[in-house]
Amino acid sequence: MTPPSEGSTPPEDSASKRRPQQRKQVLLRLDPQVYEALARWAGDELRSANAQIEFLLRRALAEAGRLPGDTGPLPRRGRPPRGGPGGTPPT
């Protein structure tokens, strides 16, 4: 069997079994006032603007019935909770 060339990609199902899927990077152009409103909203909910955009997109997709069933949960960001793995128990 010949090894795959550098330009080819392995079948999708075998690639997803080997490692978790990388997060897709997207360039998004927004009106500055829309971004400022989004950033304020994100700050109110203790999220980054990027996490707020993903949260809103996932919610819109779910409401429209278009969110794929195998979509994983939003990744947790930031400091792990106290008393968690490797953390100190609360006093």
LODRENDO-177167 format. One record per residue (C-alpha): z negated, x, y negated; residue in one letter. Coordinates in Angstrom, 1 decimal. Each point is the difference from the previous one (the first is absolute). Layout:
N
+--------+--------+--------+----+
:      Z :      X :      Y : aa :
+--------+--------+--------+----+
:      Z :      X :      Y :  a :
...
+--------+--------+--------+----+
REM end
This chain:
91
+--------+--------+--------+----+
:      Z :      X :      Y : aa :
+--------+--------+--------+----+
:    0.0 :    0.0 :    0.0 :  m :
:    0.9 :    1.4 :   -3.4 :  t :
:   -2.7 :    0.0 :   -2.8 :  p :
:    0.7 :   -2.3 :   -2.9 :  p :
:    1.6 :    1.6 :   -3.0 :  s :
:   -2.0 :    0.5 :   -3.2 :  e :
:    1.8 :   -2.9 :   -1.8 :  g :
:   -0.6 :   -2.6 :    2.7 :  s :
:   -3.1 :   -2.1 :    0.3 :  t :
:   -1.8 :   -0.9 :    3.3 :  p :
:   -0.1 :   -3.7 :    1.0 :  p :
:   -2.3 :   -2.0 :   -2.2 :  e :
:   -2.3 :   -1.2 :    2.8 :  d :
:   -0.7 :    3.5 :    1.4 :  s :
:   -0.6 :    1.5 :   -3.5 :  a :
:   -2.6 :   -2.7 :   -0.9 :  s :
:   -1.9 :    0.7 :    3.3 :  k :
:   -0.4 :    3.7 :   -0.8 :  r :
:   -1.5 :   -0.2 :   -3.5 :  r :
:   -0.9 :   -2.6 :   -2.6 :  p :
:    2.7 :   -1.1 :   -2.4 :  q :
:    0.1 :    1.8 :   -3.3 :  q :
:   -0.5 :   -2.0 :   -3.1 :  r :
:    3.3 :   -0.7 :   -1.9 :  k :
:    0.2 :    1.4 :   -3.5 :  q :
:    1.8 :   -2.3 :   -2.5 :  v :
:    0.9 :    0.7 :   -3.6 :  l :
:   -0.8 :   -3.2 :   -2.0 :  l :
:    1.0 :   -0.5 :   -3.6 :  r :
:   -2.2 :   -2.5 :   -1.9 :  l :
:   -0.2 :   -1.3 :   -3.5 :  d :
:   -2.9 :    1.9 :   -1.6 :  p :
:   -1.9 :   -3.2 :   -0.9 :  q :
:    0.3 :   -1.2 :    3.6 :  v :
:   -1.3 :    3.3 :    1.3 :  y :
:   -2.9 :   -0.1 :   -2.4 :  e :
:   -1.0 :   -3.5 :    1.1 :  a :
:    0.3 :    1.0 :    3.6 :  l :
:   -2.1 :    3.1 :   -0.5 :  a :
:   -2.7 :   -2.1 :   -1.7 :  r :
:    0.0 :   -2.5 :    2.8 :  w :
:   -0.1 :    2.9 :    2.6 :  a :
:   -3.0 :    1.5 :   -1.9 :  g :
:   -1.8 :   -3.3 :    0.0 :  d :
:    0.3 :   -0.1 :    3.8 :  e :
:   -0.8 :    3.8 :    0.4 :  l :
:    3.5 :    0.8 :    1.3 :  r :
:    2.7 :    2.4 :   -1.2 :  s :
:    3.1 :   -1.5 :   -1.5 :  a :
:    1.9 :    1.1 :    3.1 :  n :
:   -2.5 :   -1.7 :    2.3 :  a :
:    0.1 :   -3.2 :   -2.2 :  q :
:    3.8 :   -0.1 :    0.3 :  i :
:   -0.1 :    0.3 :    3.7 :  e :
:   -2.8 :   -2.6 :    0.2 :  f :
:    2.1 :   -2.4 :   -2.0 :  l :
:    3.2 :    0.6 :    1.9 :  l :
:   -1.7 :   -0.5 :    3.3 :  r :
:   -1.6 :   -3.2 :   -1.2 :  r :
:    3.4 :   -1.3 :   -1.3 :  a :
:    1.7 :    0.9 :    3.3 :  l :
:   -2.7 :   -1.7 :    2.0 :  a :
:    0.1 :   -3.2 :   -2.1 :  e :
:    3.8 :    0.0 :    0.4 :  a :
:   -0.3 :    0.5 :    3.8 :  g :
:    1.9 :    3.3 :   -0.2 :  r :
:   -2.8 :    2.5 :    0.7 :  l :
:    0.8 :    1.6 :    3.4 :  p :
:   -2.6 :   -0.7 :    2.7 :  g :
:   -0.4 :    3.6 :    0.9 :  d :
:   -0.8 :    1.1 :   -3.5 :  t :
:   -3.2 :    2.0 :    0.0 :  g :
:   -2.9 :   -0.7 :   -2.4 :  p :
:   -0.2 :    1.5 :   -3.4 :  l :
:   -1.3 :    3.6 :    0.3 :  p :
:   -3.6 :    0.4 :   -1.2 :  r :
:   -0.2 :    2.4 :   -2.9 :  r :
:   -2.8 :    1.9 :   -1.6 :  g :
:   -3.4 :    1.0 :    1.2 :  r :
:   -1.2 :   -1.2 :    3.4 :  p :
:   -3.0 :   -2.4 :   -0.1 :  p :
:   -3.5 :    1.5 :    0.3 :  r :
:   -1.3 :    0.1 :    3.5 :  g :
:    3.5 :    0.1 :    1.4 :  g :
:    1.3 :    2.7 :    2.3 :  p :
:   -1.2 :    3.3 :   -1.3 :  g :
:   -1.9 :   -1.6 :   -2.9 :  g :
:   -3.7 :   -0.1 :   -0.7 :  t :
:   -1.8 :   -3.3 :    0.7 :  p :
:   -1.2 :   -1.9 :   -3.0 :  p :
:   -3.6 :    0.4 :   -1.0 :  t :
+--------+--------+--------+----+
REM end
